[in-house]
Amino acid sequence: MLYKNKEDNGQKTKLLMEIYKDLKSEKNQHFEKLLNSQLSRNKIEEGKIVEGKITKITEKFVFIFIPGLKSEPIVDVNELKMIGFKDKIVVGEKIPVLLEKIEDKNGEVIVSAIKAQKIKGWYELEKAYENNVSIIGKITSKCKGGVIVEHSDTGSLMFCPGSQISDKPLKSIDHLIGVEQKFAIIKLDKLRGNACVSRRQIVSSNKREDKAKIIEKFKVGDIIKDAVVKGYSSFGCFFEVNNEIDVLVHLQEISYSRVNHPDEIFNIGEKHDLKVISIDNEKLQIGCSIKQLSPDPFEHIGNYEIGKKYKVKVDKITDYGCFCSLEPGLSTLLHSSEMSWTKRNIVPKKFFKVGDMIDCVITEIDKDKRRIAISHKLTIENPYDTLMQKFPEGSEVDGVVSSINEYALYVKLDNFDIDGFLHANDLSYLNNPEEELKKFKKNDKIKVKILEIKKEEQKIRVGLKQLGNDPFDWFKDKKINDIITVTVTSSDNKGLIVKPENCELDFLIKKSNIAVNSSDARPSRFVGGERIDAAISELNFEKRKVSLSIKLLEELQNKEAVSKFSSPLSGKNLPFSSLSEKLDDKKNKNKDEN
């Protein structure tokens, strides 16, 4: 019994209420049993896909019959056309729909054909993903980062990243749009309902089968003739063999000599013979070598000795040195630090050029690491030895200012290609170092004194102020507590600025050292020009430090006065004046008894 409108639904509701109101009646009990058996047999549940039979078609809607429902749900005609069911809009045709609600607030059944199609498609995608089966689809449009793929069977839309379209770069994918082809499902997000597919896996899989058959033709030790250079990377060079497979020659297998990049040796399109040295059947890769086609030149290393001088050829120049060859294939490194005794931060290309034949001394031979180290500077005289012989420490030498920085000068010494380091503090004994540094400019001629030579570190320290007399020598015959006469040049809150007589240095007498009595320790008592005496309270020749004190002078004078003019019997008439003597006598007596 079907009710096709709201009035019928109301009548049915009233009838059911009357039936369930009086279940004691035999007829009502029988009707209840029939109704429950009908509902349980059809198992109508919300959220499930069910099949409905088209019973009526209008201009906008299609009425469908689903057994077990109290009324016929309706489906929009456009909805069916959108999912490709245009041909099925015929009375009596069956279509799948999703039962969203058995009864909404208006008493109507809500179904959806589009959602049923999506869910059905998702189930098929899940099944294909779990069984690792490819699906048929077609690229419908481009999007950011890839393309949209439509599942041919269900119309479900999936995403294919740009990197998964092909196993090689494509200038255009227009020829692939709208064409049905296989795709592999690589990711499913059940929560979001998203699927990610790959065309590349299908293409690569087909090629893998073909590639495996080709690799079966080769074995380790085979010589491949006329392989063509196809391309290279930082780790090796790729060759094409017989227009059917690519093989790799690793960087270390190109030459016995050091090679930084294949483009140093090969050009695209060149032909070379290769030797097969490895075959990986799992990765379907063939490894080849060029250097193993010729004997190893390192076997001749016994012909060379450490410490001997040899002619080497410059093959390649880098930022950190030159790669040279003792003989063809026997490569060695001349590091930039071994090019010159005196130059720092060397730019190798300014010293040598490719093809130069230069003298070098072998400094190291490591057979295990297949490494040879050489030095060019050992073939020439060390200028530091010559300088030490001609100008030992303490010598005066002419020079030219080669460069200046914020705290020092660099002086090129005599005719040597050596720079001496002249710190600003060694420019003058008296003047401010920063102000003195400003007096010099590049290429100024200057005479300096060699203060220190560090041959191993290749460092020389020179000075300018050491050419004259050191004002500090004025204190050579002085010692602490000596009294000197000084002239007050100025005063401030910190103390007095004084200059010893016949001395070029100024010193500060601190406020606390002006007088014994704090009331007299006032710098304002002095206006400048006064000649006063002060005592030396500190004298350090290593640190070149001197401290003067008027207070110390007063203390020394008071002590001298007390020792000269006080009476030996002074204080004898005071109480307990003899107590200390008696205590001393008692201590001495106890010591004798013990």
C-alpha positions as CSV (number, residue, x, y, z in Angstrom):
1,M,0.0,0.0,0.0
2,L,1.6,3.3,-1.2
3,Y,0.8,6.9,-0.1
4,K,1.9,9.4,-2.6
5,N,1.0,12.7,-0.8
6,K,0.9,14.3,2.5
7,E,-2.9,13.6,3.0
8,D,-2.2,9.9,2.4
9,N,0.7,10.0,4.8
10,G,-1.5,11.5,7.5
11,Q,-4.2,8.8,7.0
12,K,-1.6,6.1,7.2
13,T,-0.2,7.6,10.5
14,K,-3.7,7.7,12.0
15,L,-4.3,4.1,10.9
16,L,-1.1,2.9,12.4
17,M,-1.9,4.7,15.6
18,E,-5.2,2.9,15.8
19,I,-3.7,-0.4,15.1
20,Y,-0.9,-0.1,17.7
21,K,-3.5,1.4,20.2
22,D,-5.4,-1.8,20.3
23,L,-3.1,-4.8,19.9
24,K,-5.5,-7.1,21.7
25,S,-7.6,-7.4,18.5
26,E,-6.7,-10.5,16.5
27,K,-6.9,-8.5,13.2
28,N,-4.6,-5.8,14.5
29,Q,-2.0,-8.3,15.7
30,H,-2.1,-10.0,12.3
31,F,-1.6,-6.7,10.5
32,E,1.3,-5.7,12.9
33,K,3.0,-9.1,12.1
34,L,2.6,-8.5,8.3
35,L,4.0,-4.9,8.5
36,N,7.1,-5.9,10.6
37,S,7.9,-8.8,8.3
38,Q,7.7,-6.6,5.3
39,L,10.1,-4.0,6.8
40,S,12.6,-6.6,8.1
41,R,12.6,-8.3,4.7
42,N,13.6,-5.2,2.8
43,K,16.1,-4.0,5.5
44,I,15.6,-0.3,4.7
45,E,18.4,1.7,6.5
46,E,19.6,5.3,6.1
47,G,23.1,5.8,4.6
48,K,22.8,2.7,2.3
49,I,22.7,2.5,-1.5
50,V,19.4,0.9,-2.7
51,E,17.9,0.3,-6.1
52,G,14.7,2.1,-7.1
53,K,12.4,1.6,-10.0
54,I,11.2,4.6,-12.0
55,T,7.4,4.8,-11.8
56,K,6.7,8.3,-13.1
57,I,8.6,11.0,-15.0
58,T,7.8,14.7,-15.1
59,E,9.5,17.7,-16.7
60,K,11.8,18.2,-13.6
61,F,11.5,15.1,-11.5
62,V,11.6,11.3,-11.6
63,F,9.5,9.3,-9.1
64,I,11.0,6.0,-8.0
65,F,9.6,3.0,-6.1
66,I,11.8,1.5,-3.4
67,P,10.1,-1.5,-1.6
68,G,9.6,-1.0,2.1
69,L,9.3,2.8,2.0
70,K,6.0,4.5,2.9
71,S,6.2,6.9,-0.1
72,E,8.0,7.3,-3.4
73,P,11.1,9.6,-3.3
74,I,11.9,11.9,-6.1
75,V,15.1,12.6,-8.0
76,D,15.9,15.7,-10.0
77,V,16.2,14.9,-13.8
78,N,19.3,17.1,-14.1
79,E,21.0,15.1,-11.4
80,L,20.6,11.9,-13.4
81,K,21.8,13.6,-16.5
82,M,25.0,14.9,-14.7
83,I,26.0,11.4,-13.8
84,G,25.4,10.0,-17.3
85,F,22.0,8.4,-16.6
86,K,20.2,10.3,-19.3
87,D,19.4,7.1,-21.2
88,K,18.0,5.4,-18.1
89,I,15.3,8.0,-17.5
90,V,12.6,5.6,-18.6
91,V,9.7,4.2,-16.7
92,G,10.5,0.8,-15.4
93,E,14.3,1.4,-15.4
94,K,16.2,0.7,-12.2
95,I,18.7,3.2,-10.8
96,P,20.9,3.2,-7.6
97,V,20.4,6.0,-5.1
98,L,21.7,6.8,-1.6
99,L,18.9,6.7,1.0
100,E,19.8,9.8,3.1
101,K,16.6,10.0,5.2
102,I,13.6,7.7,5.5
103,E,11.5,10.6,6.7
104,D,12.4,14.2,7.1
105,K,10.5,16.9,9.1
106,N,7.9,17.0,6.2
107,G,7.5,13.3,6.1
108,E,9.3,12.9,2.8
109,V,12.0,10.4,1.8
110,I,15.4,12.0,0.8
111,V,17.6,10.1,-1.7
112,S,20.6,11.1,-3.9
113,A,21.7,9.5,-7.2
114,I,25.0,11.6,-7.3
115,K,26.1,10.6,-3.8
116,A,25.3,6.9,-4.6
117,Q,27.5,7.2,-7.7
118,K,30.3,8.7,-5.7
119,I,30.1,6.1,-2.9
120,K,29.9,3.3,-5.4
121,G,33.0,4.7,-7.2
122,W,34.9,5.1,-4.0
123,Y,34.2,1.4,-3.1
124,E,35.6,0.4,-6.5
125,L,38.7,2.6,-6.0
126,E,39.3,1.1,-2.5
127,K,39.0,-2.4,-3.9
128,A,41.5,-1.6,-6.7
129,Y,43.9,0.0,-4.2
130,E,43.8,-3.0,-1.8
131,N,44.3,-5.5,-4.6
132,N,47.0,-3.3,-6.3
133,V,45.0,-3.2,-9.5
134,S,45.2,-0.4,-12.1
135,I,42.1,1.5,-13.1
136,I,40.9,3.1,-16.4
137,G,40.6,6.8,-16.5
138,K,41.1,9.9,-18.6
139,I,42.7,13.3,-17.9
140,T,39.9,15.9,-18.0
141,S,41.7,19.1,-17.1
142,K,44.8,20.7,-15.7
143,C,45.0,22.1,-12.2
144,K,47.7,23.5,-9.9
145,G,50.4,20.9,-9.4
146,G,49.0,18.3,-11.7
147,V,45.8,17.2,-13.6
148,I,42.3,15.9,-12.8
149,V,41.6,12.3,-13.8
150,E,38.0,10.9,-14.2
151,H,37.4,7.3,-13.4
152,S,35.8,5.8,-16.5
153,D,33.6,3.3,-14.7
154,T,32.1,5.5,-12.0
155,G,33.0,9.1,-13.0
156,S,34.9,9.7,-9.7
157,L,37.4,12.5,-9.9
158,M,41.0,11.9,-8.8
159,F,44.2,13.9,-8.7
160,C,47.4,13.1,-10.6
161,P,50.5,15.1,-9.5
162,G,52.6,16.6,-12.3
163,S,55.6,14.4,-11.3
164,Q,53.4,11.3,-11.8
165,I,52.2,12.0,-15.4
166,S,55.3,10.6,-17.1
167,D,58.7,9.1,-16.4
168,K,60.4,11.8,-18.5
169,P,59.8,15.6,-18.9
170,L,57.0,16.5,-21.3
171,K,56.8,19.9,-23.0
172,S,53.0,19.4,-23.4
173,I,50.3,17.0,-22.1
174,D,47.6,18.1,-24.5
175,H,47.8,14.8,-26.4
176,L,47.0,12.9,-23.2
177,I,43.8,14.9,-22.3
178,G,40.6,13.0,-22.9
179,V,42.3,9.7,-23.8
180,E,41.4,6.7,-21.7
181,Q,44.4,5.0,-20.2
182,K,45.6,3.1,-17.2
183,F,46.4,4.7,-13.9
184,A,47.8,3.3,-10.6
185,I,46.2,4.4,-7.3
186,I,49.1,5.5,-5.1
187,K,47.1,7.1,-2.2
188,L,43.6,7.1,-0.7
189,D,42.3,9.5,2.0
190,K,39.2,7.9,3.3
191,L,38.4,10.7,5.7
192,R,38.5,13.4,3.0
193,G,37.4,11.2,0.2
194,N,40.5,12.1,-2.0
195,A,42.3,9.8,-4.4
196,C,45.8,10.3,-5.9
197,V,46.8,8.3,-9.0
198,S,49.9,7.9,-11.1
199,R,50.3,7.4,-14.8
200,R,54.1,7.2,-14.4
201,Q,54.0,3.9,-12.5
202,I,52.1,2.3,-15.4
203,V,54.6,3.6,-18.0
204,S,57.6,2.7,-15.9
205,S,56.2,-0.8,-15.2
206,N,55.8,-1.5,-19.0
207,K,59.3,-0.2,-19.6
208,R,60.7,-2.3,-16.7
209,E,59.5,-5.5,-18.4
210,D,61.2,-4.5,-21.6
211,K,64.4,-3.3,-19.8
212,A,64.7,-6.6,-18.0
213,K,64.8,-8.5,-21.3
214,I,67.6,-6.2,-22.6
215,I,69.7,-6.5,-19.4
216,E,69.7,-10.3,-19.8
217,K,71.9,-9.8,-22.9
218,F,74.8,-8.5,-20.8
219,K,77.2,-10.0,-18.3
220,V,80.0,-8.6,-16.1
221,G,83.3,-8.2,-18.1
222,D,81.6,-7.6,-21.5
223,I,83.1,-4.8,-23.6
224,I,80.5,-2.4,-25.1
225,K,81.7,-0.7,-28.3
226,D,80.8,2.8,-29.3
227,A,78.5,3.8,-26.5
228,V,77.2,7.4,-27.0
229,V,77.5,10.1,-24.3
230,K,73.9,11.0,-23.5
231,G,74.2,13.2,-20.4
232,Y,76.1,13.7,-17.2
233,S,75.6,14.7,-13.6
234,S,77.8,15.5,-10.6
235,F,78.2,11.7,-9.9
236,G,78.9,10.3,-13.3
237,C,78.2,10.1,-17.0
238,F,75.3,8.3,-18.8
239,F,75.8,6.5,-22.1
240,E,73.3,5.1,-24.5
241,V,73.9,1.6,-25.7
242,N,72.5,0.4,-29.0
243,N,69.6,2.9,-28.8
244,E,67.9,0.7,-26.3
245,I,69.3,1.2,-22.8
246,D,71.2,3.7,-20.7
247,V,74.2,2.8,-18.6
248,L,76.2,4.7,-16.0
249,V,79.9,5.3,-15.7
250,H,80.5,6.6,-12.2
251,L,82.9,9.5,-11.6
252,Q,85.5,7.3,-10.0
253,E,85.4,4.9,-13.0
254,I,86.0,7.6,-15.7
255,S,89.8,8.0,-15.2
256,Y,92.6,7.1,-12.9
257,S,93.3,10.8,-12.7
258,R,91.1,13.0,-10.5
259,V,87.9,14.1,-12.3
260,N,85.6,16.7,-10.6
261,H,82.9,16.6,-13.3
262,P,82.3,14.5,-16.4
263,D,82.1,17.6,-18.6
264,E,85.8,18.1,-18.1
265,I,86.4,15.0,-20.3
266,F,83.3,14.2,-22.3
267,N,81.1,16.0,-24.8
268,I,77.5,15.0,-25.6
269,G,77.3,12.7,-28.6
270,E,80.9,11.3,-28.3
271,K,81.4,7.6,-28.6
272,H,83.5,5.6,-26.1
273,D,84.2,1.9,-25.4
274,L,82.9,0.7,-22.0
275,K,83.6,-2.3,-19.7
276,V,80.6,-3.8,-17.8
277,I,81.6,-4.0,-14.1
278,S,78.2,-4.5,-12.4
279,I,74.6,-5.6,-13.1
280,D,71.7,-5.0,-10.7
281,N,68.8,-7.1,-11.8
282,E,66.5,-5.6,-9.1
283,K,67.1,-2.0,-10.0
284,L,67.7,-2.9,-13.6
285,Q,71.0,-1.0,-13.8
286,I,74.3,-1.6,-15.5
287,G,77.5,-0.1,-14.2
288,C,80.4,0.4,-16.5
289,S,84.0,1.7,-16.4
290,I,86.3,3.4,-18.9
291,K,89.5,3.5,-16.8
292,Q,89.5,-0.4,-16.4
293,L,90.1,-0.7,-20.1
294,S,93.7,0.5,-19.6
295,P,96.4,-0.4,-17.0
296,D,96.6,1.5,-13.7
297,P,99.3,4.1,-13.8
298,F,99.6,4.1,-10.0
299,E,101.4,0.9,-10.3
300,H,104.4,3.0,-11.5
301,I,104.5,5.0,-8.2
302,G,107.6,3.1,-7.2
303,N,109.5,5.1,-9.7
304,Y,109.0,8.2,-7.6
305,E,110.6,9.3,-4.3
306,I,109.5,11.6,-1.5
307,G,111.7,14.7,-1.3
308,K,112.8,14.6,-4.9
309,K,112.1,17.3,-7.5
310,Y,110.1,16.4,-10.6
311,K,108.5,18.2,-13.6
312,V,104.7,18.1,-13.5
313,K,102.1,19.3,-16.0
314,V,99.2,21.5,-14.8
315,D,96.0,19.8,-16.0
316,K,93.3,21.7,-14.1
317,I,93.1,24.8,-11.9
318,T,90.6,25.2,-9.0
319,D,90.1,27.8,-6.3
320,Y,92.1,25.7,-3.8
321,G,95.0,24.5,-6.0
322,C,96.1,22.8,-9.2
323,F,95.7,19.2,-10.3
324,C,98.9,18.1,-12.0
325,S,100.1,14.9,-13.6
326,L,103.5,13.3,-13.1
327,E,102.7,11.1,-16.1
328,P,99.6,10.5,-18.1
329,G,96.9,9.2,-15.7
330,L,99.0,9.7,-12.6
331,S,97.4,12.8,-11.0
332,T,98.5,14.8,-8.0
333,L,97.3,17.9,-6.2
334,L,99.4,21.1,-5.7
335,H,97.5,22.9,-2.9
336,S,97.5,26.7,-2.9
337,S,99.3,26.7,0.4
338,E,102.3,25.0,-1.3
339,M,102.7,27.5,-4.1
340,S,104.5,30.4,-2.3
341,W,106.4,31.1,0.9
342,T,105.1,34.6,1.3
343,K,101.7,35.0,-0.4
344,R,98.5,34.5,1.5
345,N,95.0,33.8,0.2
346,I,96.5,32.7,-3.1
347,V,94.5,32.7,-6.3
348,P,96.0,29.7,-8.2
349,K,95.0,30.9,-11.7
350,K,97.2,34.0,-11.1
351,F,100.2,31.8,-10.6
352,F,99.8,29.1,-13.3
353,K,97.8,28.2,-16.3
354,V,96.7,24.9,-17.8
355,G,99.5,23.2,-19.7
356,D,102.4,24.8,-17.7
357,M,105.3,22.5,-16.8
358,I,106.5,23.4,-13.3
359,D,109.0,22.0,-10.8
360,C,107.6,20.4,-7.7
361,V,108.8,18.3,-4.8
362,I,106.8,15.2,-3.7
363,T,105.9,15.6,-0.1
364,E,103.6,12.5,0.4
365,I,102.7,9.2,-1.2
366,D,99.7,7.4,0.2
367,K,99.3,4.0,-1.6
368,D,96.1,3.1,0.3
369,K,94.4,6.3,-0.5
370,R,96.1,6.6,-3.9
371,R,97.1,10.1,-3.1
372,I,100.2,12.1,-4.0
373,A,101.0,15.5,-2.5
374,I,103.5,17.9,-4.0
375,S,104.9,21.4,-3.2
376,H,106.2,24.1,-5.5
377,K,107.6,26.4,-2.9
378,L,110.1,23.8,-1.7
379,T,111.8,24.2,-5.1
380,I,112.6,27.8,-4.3
381,E,114.6,29.4,-1.5
382,N,112.7,30.3,1.7
383,P,112.9,34.1,1.9
384,Y,112.4,33.9,5.7
385,D,115.8,32.1,6.0
386,T,117.5,34.9,4.0
387,L,115.8,37.6,6.0
388,M,116.9,36.1,9.3
389,Q,120.5,36.0,8.1
390,K,120.5,39.5,6.8
391,F,118.2,41.2,9.3
392,P,118.1,39.2,12.6
393,E,115.8,40.3,15.4
394,G,116.8,43.8,16.6
395,S,117.9,45.0,13.1
396,E,116.7,48.1,11.4
397,V,115.3,47.7,7.9
398,D,113.8,50.0,5.3
399,G,110.3,49.2,4.1
400,V,107.2,50.4,2.3
401,V,103.6,50.5,3.7
402,S,101.8,47.9,1.6
403,S,98.4,48.0,3.4
404,I,96.6,49.5,6.4
405,N,93.7,48.3,8.5
406,E,92.0,49.8,11.6
407,Y,94.7,48.7,14.1
408,A,98.0,48.1,12.2
409,L,100.3,48.7,9.2
410,Y,101.7,46.0,7.0
411,V,105.2,46.9,5.8
412,K,107.0,45.3,2.9
413,L,110.5,44.8,4.1
414,D,113.5,45.8,2.0
415,N,113.6,43.8,-1.3
416,F,112.0,40.8,0.2
417,D,108.4,39.8,-0.8
418,I,107.6,39.7,2.9
419,D,105.2,41.9,4.9
420,G,106.0,42.8,8.5
421,F,103.2,43.4,11.0
422,L,103.4,46.8,12.7
423,H,100.7,47.3,15.4
424,A,99.4,50.8,16.2
425,N,100.7,50.5,19.8
426,D,104.3,50.2,18.3
427,L,104.1,53.5,16.4
428,S,104.8,55.9,19.3
429,Y,105.5,55.9,23.1
430,L,103.7,59.1,23.8
431,N,100.9,59.8,21.3
432,N,97.5,58.1,20.8
433,P,97.9,54.9,18.6
434,E,94.8,55.6,16.6
435,E,95.9,59.2,15.8
436,E,99.4,58.0,14.9
437,L,97.9,55.4,12.5
438,K,96.1,58.1,10.6
439,K,99.4,59.8,9.7
440,F,100.4,56.9,7.3
441,K,99.1,56.0,3.8
442,K,99.9,53.2,1.4
443,N,103.3,53.3,-0.4
444,D,104.8,55.5,2.4
445,K,108.5,54.7,2.9
446,I,109.3,53.9,6.5
447,K,112.2,52.5,8.6
448,V,111.3,49.9,11.2
449,K,113.0,47.7,13.8
450,I,112.5,43.9,13.6
451,L,111.1,42.8,16.9
452,E,110.2,39.2,16.3
453,I,110.6,36.6,13.6
454,K,108.4,33.4,13.6
455,K,109.7,31.4,10.7
456,E,107.4,28.4,11.1
457,E,104.3,30.6,11.3
458,Q,105.7,32.9,8.6
459,K,105.1,36.0,10.7
460,I,107.3,39.0,11.4
461,R,106.5,41.7,13.9
462,V,108.2,45.1,13.5
463,G,108.1,48.4,15.4
464,L,108.6,52.2,14.8
465,K,108.8,53.6,18.3
466,Q,111.6,51.2,19.2
467,L,114.0,53.1,16.9
468,G,114.1,55.9,19.4
469,N,114.8,56.1,23.2
470,D,112.1,54.8,25.4
471,P,110.9,57.5,27.9
472,F,110.2,54.8,30.3
473,D,114.0,54.3,30.7
474,W,113.9,57.3,33.0
475,F,112.8,54.9,35.7
476,K,115.6,52.4,35.2
477,D,117.5,53.5,38.2
478,K,114.4,54.0,40.3
479,K,112.7,51.8,42.8
480,I,109.5,51.7,44.9
481,N,109.5,54.4,47.8
482,D,112.0,56.6,45.9
483,I,111.1,60.3,46.0
484,I,111.0,62.3,42.8
485,T,110.1,65.9,41.9
486,V,107.2,66.4,39.6
487,T,105.4,69.4,38.0
488,V,101.6,69.7,38.2
489,T,100.3,70.2,34.7
490,S,96.5,70.0,35.4
491,S,93.9,68.8,37.9
492,D,90.4,67.4,37.9
493,N,88.0,65.5,40.1
494,K,90.1,62.3,39.6
495,G,93.3,63.8,40.8
496,L,96.5,65.5,39.5
497,I,98.2,65.1,36.1
498,V,102.0,65.5,36.8
499,K,105.2,65.2,34.8
500,P,108.5,64.1,36.4
501,E,111.3,66.5,35.8
502,N,113.4,65.7,32.6
503,C,110.8,63.0,31.7
504,E,108.4,63.1,28.7
505,L,105.7,60.9,30.3
506,D,102.6,62.2,32.2
507,F,101.2,60.4,35.2
508,L,98.0,60.6,37.3
509,I,98.2,61.0,41.1
510,K,94.8,59.8,42.2
511,K,92.7,61.9,44.6
512,S,93.0,59.3,47.3
513,N,96.9,59.6,47.1
514,I,97.2,63.4,47.4
515,A,97.3,63.6,51.2
516,V,97.1,61.5,54.4
517,N,94.2,63.6,55.7
518,S,91.2,63.3,53.6
519,S,90.3,67.0,54.1
520,D,93.6,67.9,52.4
521,A,93.2,65.5,49.5
522,R,91.6,68.1,47.3
523,P,92.8,68.4,43.7
524,S,91.5,72.0,43.6
525,R,94.3,73.0,45.9
526,F,96.6,72.9,42.9
527,V,96.2,75.3,39.9
528,G,99.0,73.9,37.8
529,G,102.7,74.7,37.5
530,E,103.5,73.7,41.2
531,R,106.7,71.7,41.8
532,I,106.0,69.0,44.4
533,D,107.6,65.8,45.6
534,A,106.0,62.4,45.4
535,A,106.9,58.8,46.2
536,I,106.9,55.9,43.7
537,S,104.2,53.4,45.0
538,E,104.3,51.0,42.1
539,L,106.9,50.3,39.4
540,N,106.4,47.5,36.8
541,F,108.8,47.5,33.8
542,E,107.1,44.6,32.0
543,K,103.7,46.3,32.1
544,R,105.3,49.8,31.7
545,K,103.3,50.9,34.7
546,V,104.2,53.6,37.3
547,S,102.0,54.9,40.2
548,L,103.0,58.0,42.2
549,S,101.7,59.1,45.6
550,I,102.0,62.2,47.8
551,K,100.3,60.4,50.6
552,L,103.0,57.7,50.6
553,L,105.6,60.5,50.8
554,E,104.0,61.9,53.9
555,E,103.8,58.5,55.5
556,L,107.4,57.8,54.9
557,Q,108.4,61.3,56.3
558,N,106.3,60.8,59.4
559,K,107.8,57.4,60.0
560,E,111.3,58.8,59.6
561,A,110.5,61.7,62.1
562,V,109.2,59.3,64.7
563,S,112.3,57.1,64.4
564,K,114.6,60.1,64.7
565,F,113.1,62.3,67.4
566,S,111.1,60.0,69.8
567,S,112.8,59.1,73.3
568,P,113.6,55.5,74.1
569,L,112.0,56.0,77.5
570,S,108.9,57.5,76.1
571,G,105.8,55.8,77.6
572,K,107.6,54.1,80.5
573,N,105.6,56.0,83.1
574,L,102.3,54.8,81.8
575,P,100.3,52.1,83.6
576,F,101.0,48.5,82.4
577,S,104.0,49.9,80.4
578,S,106.1,46.9,81.6
579,L,103.4,44.3,81.1
580,S,104.6,43.4,77.6
581,E,108.2,42.9,78.9
582,K,107.0,40.7,81.8
583,L,104.9,38.6,79.4
584,D,107.9,38.1,77.1
585,D,110.1,37.1,80.1
586,K,107.5,34.5,81.1
587,K,107.3,33.1,77.6
588,N,111.1,32.7,77.5
589,K,111.2,31.1,80.9
590,N,108.5,28.5,79.9
591,K,110.5,27.7,76.8
592,D,113.7,27.1,78.9
593,E,111.8,24.8,81.3
594,N,110.5,22.7,78.4
